Amino acid sequence: MSRESLSKRVERAGKIVDGLDRLYPDAECALLHGNAHQLLFATILSAQSTDQTVNRVSPTLFKRYRTISDFADAELDELETLVRQTGFFRQKSKNIRGSARKIMDEYGGEVPDQMESLIALPGVARKTANVVLGTWFGKSEGITVDTHVGRLAHRWKLTWRSKDSKDAAKIERDLMEVIQREDWTRFGHSAIWHGRRVCMARKPDCDNCALSPLCPSAHKV
Ligand code: SF4
């Protein structure tokens, strides 16, 4: 793919952000949570799963383990049983307990609000850290690139990677280059909503998409 000028991508990105704001003024993180550690652990559970599945297990999980200390002391067997439905439950359980222990040992039981500290926790990559930083701490350190945001970045040609690229870190860098920093968190939420409701992976509903006049892929997918 030839590389379009940066200014054109920036201009299109701004219009798409405005369009998403109009379409989804209330877009927010769909994972149930009431504090930073619940959001962190729910986001770890959401990998290779869906928010609905995670939201089915979260109420019981958060009732059983109320504090980070409770998670740090969890018996793996019991934790695994509670999160089994979300898939990859053994690794996720290890990561959740490992993160809780590290937060207890190194951060006095408080979820850190720095990117470097978050991505040093077991099972936490930039995507999870961005969710926690943006949604809970209100910090724009990056853009959450999940499967929906990655797909839409390609369709909107806001990334110049080959269309098969699923390298979230590179796509995130491209998006950060063309989207205003104050819009990063909101864009992440609203793009996910658009990807779920309208611009689905297999059958994007271009006929009913309010963003089609802006979209380089309208009626071409
Ligand atoms: S016009 Fe089609 S491809 Fe473009 S964002 Fe809308 S649904 Fe997706």
Boltz pocket constraint, residues with backbone or C-beta under 6 A from the ligand:
constraints:
  - pocket:
      binder: B
      contacts: [[A, 155], [A, 198], [A, 199], [A, 200], [A, 204], [A, 205], [A, 206], [A, 209], [A, 210], [A, 211], [A, 212], [A, 215], [A, 216], [A, 217], [A, 218], [A, 219], [A, 221]]
      max_distance: 6.0
